[in-house]
Amino acid sequence: MSRSHPRIASLLPSTTEIVCALGLRDQLVLRSHECDHPEGVEAVPFATWPKYDPDGTSYAIDQRLRALLQEGLGVFRVDADRLREAAPDVILTQDQCQVCAVPLADIEAAACALLDPPPLIVSLSPTTMGEVLDSVVTVAGALGVPERGDALRQELEAGFRRVGDRAASVGSGRPRVLTIEWFDPLMTAGNWVPELVELAGGEDVLGEAGAHSPFLSWDVMAATDPDVVVLIPCGFGIERALEEMPVLRALPGWGDLRAVRDGHVAVADGNRYFNRPGPRLVGSAEILGEILSEVAGLDGDVASRHRNDGWRWVDGSH
């Protein structure tokens, strides 16, 4: 492999964003079907696609995924011809979530069978903000540009510090935040999201930093009676998430929640921000900071640059 200019196959949106942030976009020869950022990356051929229909309600999608997993099947396919034609030197993937990317074992088997010499396979599984930052350095090292990785990490750390410093300067108490990562069945956000909430000045009422996002009953969620509800459905943009609001409004006692009564229900673009453990987690922290600043009545004191594009308030009552 040419360590100075390796041909890169990135089979995960977050690693594609890391590759581009490292300035290596021109070495990207293959991507996943979900890799859509930064602009123009769609021109790179993709080598994966889902075995299930990704359209429909959150309940219907969940049922399709469960059926595949219960049969012991993966939920994505790999295009063997495109993988062979691209002949990558490095393949970037993950082994954290069965429904986020092609399983590592499938990638290893395909690479061994189709590519000679076999590529370097870098598999990531970050669950915390620190591990996300570590993954930036890991990818940069594997691609032969460790100094760029260190610089990008420092840039992201500076972005997180700005959000934290802003939250610390407010000093108006910590709103209690319920994050919802899936609608039907209900799931709250784990992994790095509770850390983002804390960094932005809130208290996550259910999520556990570093732990996978858990499915929870509505009774458990409702009992927290949060000050703020932030909807960040996995793989959904804002408009898609809004289509699912009737599911939440139909829950018994939804309208009685403090956050709903006070008009403090926000929907964010989970697909572009919170669900991707890469450079745009800084934007995710900024979004939470903007939401919590407005809850505290300080919207005039903070520039809400993500408002309406990355997040918006939603009428949770009807």
C-alpha positions as CSV (number, residue, x, y, z in Angstrom):
1,M,0.0,0.0,0.0
2,S,1.2,3.5,-0.8
3,R,1.1,4.9,2.8
4,S,1.4,8.5,1.4
5,H,-1.7,8.3,-0.8
6,P,-3.8,5.2,0.1
7,R,-7.0,4.6,-1.7
8,I,-9.8,4.8,0.9
9,A,-13.1,3.0,1.2
10,S,-15.2,4.6,3.9
11,L,-18.3,2.5,4.7
12,L,-19.7,4.8,7.4
13,P,-20.9,8.4,7.2
14,S,-18.9,9.5,10.2
15,T,-15.6,8.1,8.9
16,T,-16.3,9.7,5.5
17,E,-16.7,13.1,7.2
18,I,-13.4,12.5,9.1
19,V,-11.6,11.6,5.9
20,C,-12.8,14.8,4.3
21,A,-12.0,16.9,7.4
22,L,-8.5,15.5,7.2
23,G,-8.2,16.9,3.6
24,L,-8.2,13.5,2.0
25,R,-11.4,13.7,-0.1
26,D,-9.5,13.1,-3.3
27,Q,-8.3,9.7,-2.0
28,L,-11.8,8.5,-1.3
29,V,-12.7,5.8,-3.9
30,L,-15.7,4.2,-2.2
31,R,-18.4,5.1,0.3
32,S,-21.6,3.8,1.9
33,H,-25.0,4.6,0.5
34,E,-25.6,6.8,3.5
35,C,-22.5,9.0,3.1
36,D,-23.9,12.3,2.0
37,H,-21.6,14.9,3.6
38,P,-19.7,17.1,2.8
39,E,-21.4,18.3,-0.3
40,G,-20.2,16.6,-3.5
41,V,-19.2,13.3,-1.8
42,E,-22.2,11.7,-3.5
43,A,-20.1,11.6,-6.6
44,V,-18.0,8.9,-5.1
45,P,-19.3,5.4,-5.9
46,F,-21.1,3.6,-3.1
47,A,-20.8,-0.1,-2.3
48,T,-23.5,-0.8,0.3
49,W,-27.2,-0.7,0.4
50,P,-29.9,-1.9,2.9
51,K,-31.7,-5.2,2.7
52,Y,-34.8,-3.6,4.1
53,D,-37.1,-0.8,3.0
54,P,-35.9,2.3,4.8
55,D,-39.2,4.2,4.1
56,G,-42.3,4.1,6.3
57,T,-42.9,4.7,10.0
58,S,-40.4,4.2,12.8
59,Y,-42.4,1.1,13.9
60,A,-42.4,-0.4,10.4
61,I,-38.6,0.1,10.1
62,D,-38.0,-1.4,13.5
63,Q,-40.0,-4.5,12.6
64,R,-38.1,-5.0,9.4
65,L,-34.8,-4.7,11.1
66,R,-35.8,-7.0,13.9
67,A,-36.9,-9.6,11.4
68,L,-33.5,-9.6,9.7
69,L,-31.6,-9.7,12.9
70,Q,-33.7,-12.5,14.4
71,E,-32.9,-14.6,11.3
72,G,-29.2,-14.0,11.9
73,L,-28.9,-11.8,8.8
74,G,-27.1,-8.6,8.4
75,V,-29.1,-5.6,7.3
76,F,-26.8,-4.3,4.6
77,R,-25.3,-5.7,1.4
78,V,-21.9,-5.1,-0.1
79,D,-21.4,-4.7,-3.8
80,A,-18.6,-7.1,-4.6
81,D,-18.0,-5.8,-8.0
82,R,-17.6,-2.2,-6.9
83,L,-15.3,-3.2,-4.0
84,R,-13.1,-5.2,-6.4
85,E,-13.0,-2.3,-9.0
86,A,-12.2,0.3,-6.4
87,A,-9.3,-1.8,-4.9
88,P,-9.0,0.2,-1.7
89,D,-5.8,0.1,0.4
90,V,-7.8,1.0,3.5
91,I,-11.3,0.2,4.5
92,L,-12.9,2.3,7.3
93,T,-15.9,0.7,9.1
94,Q,-17.3,0.1,12.6
95,D,-18.3,-2.8,14.9
96,Q,-20.5,-0.8,17.3
97,C,-24.0,-1.1,15.9
98,Q,-25.6,-3.8,13.7
99,V,-27.9,-1.4,12.0
100,C,-25.5,1.4,11.3
101,A,-23.1,-0.3,8.8
102,V,-22.1,-3.6,7.2
103,P,-20.9,-6.0,10.0
104,L,-17.1,-6.1,10.4
105,A,-17.0,-9.9,9.8
106,D,-18.7,-9.4,6.4
107,I,-16.2,-6.7,5.4
108,E,-13.3,-8.9,6.4
109,A,-14.7,-11.8,4.5
110,A,-15.3,-9.8,1.4
111,A,-11.9,-8.1,1.5
112,C,-10.1,-11.4,1.9
113,A,-12.0,-13.0,-1.0
114,L,-11.9,-10.1,-3.4
115,L,-8.8,-8.1,-2.9
116,D,-5.2,-9.1,-3.3
117,P,-3.3,-7.8,-1.4
118,P,-5.9,-7.5,1.3
119,P,-6.5,-3.9,2.5
120,L,-5.9,-2.5,6.0
121,I,-9.3,-2.6,7.8
122,V,-9.8,0.0,10.5
123,S,-12.9,-0.7,12.6
124,L,-14.1,1.9,15.0
125,S,-16.5,1.6,18.0
126,P,-16.6,4.9,19.8
127,T,-19.2,5.3,22.6
128,T,-18.0,8.5,24.3
129,M,-16.9,11.9,23.2
130,G,-13.3,11.0,24.1
131,E,-13.4,7.9,22.0
132,V,-14.9,9.9,19.1
133,L,-11.9,12.2,19.3
134,D,-9.6,9.2,19.6
135,S,-11.1,7.8,16.4
136,V,-10.1,10.9,14.5
137,V,-6.5,10.3,15.5
138,T,-6.8,6.6,14.7
139,V,-8.1,7.2,11.2
140,A,-5.5,9.9,10.5
141,G,-2.7,7.5,11.6
142,A,-4.0,4.7,9.4
143,L,-4.1,7.0,6.5
144,G,-0.5,8.2,7.0
145,V,-1.3,11.8,8.2
146,P,-1.1,11.6,12.0
147,E,-0.2,15.3,12.3
148,R,-3.5,16.2,10.6
149,G,-5.3,14.0,13.1
150,D,-3.8,15.8,16.0
151,A,-4.7,19.1,14.5
152,L,-8.3,18.1,13.8
153,R,-8.7,16.7,17.3
154,Q,-7.4,20.0,18.8
155,E,-9.9,21.9,16.5
156,L,-12.8,19.8,17.7
157,E,-11.8,20.1,21.4
158,A,-11.7,23.8,21.0
159,G,-15.2,23.8,19.6
160,F,-16.5,21.7,22.5
161,R,-14.7,24.1,25.0
162,R,-16.5,27.1,23.4
163,V,-19.9,25.4,24.0
164,G,-18.9,24.4,27.6
165,D,-17.6,27.9,28.4
166,R,-20.8,29.5,27.1
167,A,-22.9,27.2,29.2
168,A,-20.8,27.8,32.3
169,S,-21.1,31.6,31.8
170,V,-24.9,31.4,31.9
171,G,-25.1,29.9,35.4
172,S,-28.9,29.6,35.4
173,G,-29.2,26.1,36.6
174,R,-29.3,22.9,34.6
175,P,-32.6,22.1,32.7
176,R,-33.5,18.4,32.9
177,V,-33.4,17.0,29.4
178,L,-35.1,14.0,27.9
179,T,-33.6,12.9,24.6
180,I,-35.7,10.6,22.3
181,E,-33.7,8.7,19.7
182,W,-36.5,6.5,18.3
183,F,-40.2,6.9,18.4
184,D,-41.8,3.4,18.2
185,P,-40.6,1.6,20.2
186,L,-39.3,4.4,22.4
187,M,-35.5,4.8,22.8
188,T,-33.5,7.5,24.7
189,A,-30.1,8.5,23.5
190,G,-27.0,7.0,25.1
191,N,-23.3,6.9,24.0
192,W,-21.9,10.4,23.6
193,V,-25.3,12.3,23.8
194,P,-25.5,12.5,27.6
195,E,-22.1,14.1,27.6
196,L,-23.2,16.6,24.9
197,V,-26.2,17.5,27.0
198,E,-24.0,18.1,30.1
199,L,-21.5,20.1,28.1
200,A,-24.3,22.3,26.8
201,G,-25.6,23.0,30.3
202,G,-28.3,20.4,30.8
203,E,-28.9,17.3,32.9
204,D,-29.7,14.2,30.9
205,V,-32.5,12.5,32.9
206,L,-32.2,9.0,31.5
207,G,-29.2,8.5,29.1
208,E,-26.0,7.0,30.4
209,A,-22.7,8.2,28.8
210,G,-20.8,5.5,27.1
211,A,-23.7,3.0,27.2
212,H,-25.7,2.0,24.1
213,S,-29.0,3.8,23.6
214,P,-31.7,1.8,25.5
215,F,-35.3,1.1,24.7
216,L,-37.4,2.3,27.6
217,S,-41.1,2.2,28.5
218,W,-43.2,5.3,28.2
219,D,-43.9,5.1,32.0
220,V,-40.2,5.4,32.7
221,M,-39.8,8.3,30.4
222,A,-42.9,10.2,31.6
223,A,-41.9,9.8,35.2
224,T,-38.9,12.0,34.6
225,D,-41.2,15.0,33.7
226,P,-38.3,16.8,32.0
227,D,-37.9,20.5,31.5
228,V,-36.9,20.0,27.9
229,V,-37.6,17.2,25.3
230,V,-35.1,17.0,22.4
231,L,-36.0,14.6,19.6
232,I,-33.0,13.3,17.7
233,P,-34.3,10.2,15.8
234,C,-31.6,8.0,14.4
235,G,-31.3,8.4,10.6
236,F,-34.2,11.0,10.4
237,G,-34.0,14.6,9.4
238,I,-36.3,17.2,10.8
239,E,-39.2,16.8,8.4
240,R,-39.1,13.0,8.7
241,A,-39.1,13.3,12.4
242,L,-42.1,15.7,12.4
243,E,-44.1,13.1,10.6
244,E,-43.8,10.9,13.7
245,M,-45.1,13.5,16.1
246,P,-48.6,11.9,16.3
247,V,-47.0,8.8,17.8
248,L,-45.7,10.9,20.7
249,R,-48.9,13.0,21.1
250,A,-50.9,9.8,21.4
251,L,-48.9,8.6,24.5
252,P,-50.9,8.8,27.7
253,G,-49.9,11.9,29.6
254,W,-47.7,13.3,26.9
255,G,-49.6,16.6,27.0
256,D,-49.1,16.8,30.8
257,L,-45.3,16.8,30.6
258,R,-43.7,20.0,31.9
259,A,-41.7,20.4,28.7
260,V,-44.8,20.1,26.5
261,R,-46.9,22.5,28.6
262,D,-44.0,25.0,28.5
263,G,-43.5,24.7,24.8
264,H,-40.0,23.2,25.3
265,V,-40.0,20.4,22.8
266,A,-37.3,20.7,20.1
267,V,-36.6,18.5,17.1
268,A,-33.1,18.3,15.7
269,D,-31.6,16.7,12.6
270,G,-30.4,13.5,14.1
271,N,-29.2,12.1,10.8
272,R,-26.8,15.0,10.1
273,Y,-25.6,15.7,13.7
274,F,-26.2,13.6,16.8
275,N,-26.2,10.1,15.2
276,R,-22.8,10.5,13.5
277,P,-19.7,10.2,15.8
278,G,-17.5,12.5,13.8
279,P,-16.6,16.2,13.4
280,R,-20.3,17.4,13.4
281,L,-20.7,16.4,17.1
282,V,-19.4,20.0,17.7
283,G,-22.4,21.2,15.8
284,S,-24.6,18.9,17.9
285,A,-23.3,20.4,21.1
286,E,-23.9,23.9,19.7
287,I,-27.5,22.9,18.8
288,L,-28.1,21.8,22.4
289,G,-26.5,24.9,23.7
290,E,-28.8,27.0,21.6
291,I,-31.9,25.1,22.7
292,L,-31.0,25.4,26.4
293,S,-30.1,29.1,26.1
294,E,-33.6,29.7,24.7
295,V,-35.1,27.7,27.5
296,A,-33.3,29.9,29.9
297,G,-34.7,33.0,28.2
298,L,-31.2,33.9,26.8
299,D,-32.0,33.6,23.1
300,G,-30.9,37.2,22.5
301,D,-27.5,36.5,24.1
302,V,-26.5,33.6,21.9
303,A,-26.3,33.3,18.1
304,S,-28.6,30.5,17.1
305,R,-26.9,29.8,13.8
306,H,-28.4,26.3,13.7
307,R,-31.9,27.4,14.3
308,N,-34.4,26.1,11.7
309,D,-31.7,24.3,9.7
310,G,-30.3,22.0,12.4
311,W,-33.2,22.2,14.9
312,R,-36.5,23.9,15.6
313,W,-39.1,24.2,18.2
314,V,-42.2,22.0,17.7
315,D,-45.6,22.3,19.2
316,G,-45.8,19.1,21.1
317,S,-49.4,19.5,22.2
318,H,-51.2,19.1,18.9
